[in-house]
Amino acid sequence: MLELIDAQEAVLGTNEHFLLGTWLADARAWGTEEDERRYLVTEAKRLLTSWGYGDSTILAAYATRSWAGLVGDYYRTRWVLWLGEVRARP
């Protein structure tokens, strides 16, 4: 399964429209001051991953978009943790 995630990450990295770094850089560029830039980057990440906030029970972890940098880092890490828990159970 992790090999498939790695392959997906590699394929996504070949298309400029699916690069997380570009998405975040664009969001950052829209801000006029540092606080606003940080806020916009945080909201851009939220839009791609959860559509919700930490205290939200609605739409949490709903977005799950496939973007290079997101699949190979954020989602792969979550799968590694989950697989580790499954393997550790009797």
C-alpha positions in Angstrom: 0.0 0.0 0.0 2.8 2.4 0.9 4.4 1.7 -2.5 1.2 2.8 -4.2 1.1 6.0 -2.2 4.7 6.6 -3.2 3.8 6.0 -6.8 0.9 8.3 -6.6 3.1 11.0 -5.1 5.6 10.6 -8.0 2.9 10.9 -10.6 1.3 13.9 -9.0 4.7 15.6 -8.9 4.9 15.6 -12.7 2.0 18.0 -13.0 2.4 21.6 -12.0 -1.3 21.9 -11.1 -1.0 19.3 -8.4 2.1 20.7 -6.5 1.3 21.6 -2.9 4.2 24.0 -2.7 2.8 26.1 -5.5 -0.7 26.1 -4.0 0.7 27.3 -0.6 3.1 29.9 -2.2 0.1 31.3 -4.1 -1.9 31.6 -0.9 1.0 33.2 0.9 1.4 35.8 -1.9 -2.2 36.9 -1.6 -1.5 38.3 1.9 -0.4 41.9 2.4 1.3 41.4 5.8 2.9 38.4 7.6 0.0 37.6 9.9 -2.4 37.5 6.9 0.1 35.4 4.9 0.3 32.8 7.7 -3.5 32.8 8.0 -4.0 32.3 4.3 -1.5 29.4 4.2 -3.3 27.7 7.1 -6.6 28.1 5.4 -5.2 26.8 2.1 -4.0 23.7 3.9 -7.4 23.3 5.7 -9.2 23.6 2.4 -7.2 20.7 0.9 -7.3 18.4 3.9 -10.3 18.8 6.3 -12.7 21.6 5.4 -13.2 22.0 9.1 -11.5 23.3 12.3 -10.1 21.5 15.3 -13.3 21.8 17.3 -15.5 20.8 14.3 -17.2 17.4 14.2 -18.6 18.1 10.7 -16.6 17.5 7.6 -13.4 16.7 9.5 -10.9 14.9 7.3 -13.3 15.1 4.4 -11.4 16.8 1.6 -8.5 14.4 1.1 -7.2 16.0 -2.1 -4.5 14.3 -4.1 -1.6 16.8 -4.4 2.1 16.1 -4.6 3.6 17.0 -1.2 0.3 16.2 0.5 -0.1 12.5 -0.5 3.6 11.7 0.2 3.8 13.5 3.5 0.6 14.2 5.2 -1.5 11.2 4.1 1.4 8.7 3.9 2.3 9.5 7.5 -1.3 8.9 8.6 -1.3 5.5 6.8 2.0 4.5 8.3 0.6 5.2 11.8 -2.6 3.3 11.1 -0.8 0.3 9.6 1.6 0.3 12.6 -1.4 0.1 15.0 -3.1 -2.7 12.9 0.1 -4.7 12.9 0.6 -4.3 16.6 -2.8 -5.8 17.4 -2.9 -9.6 18.2 
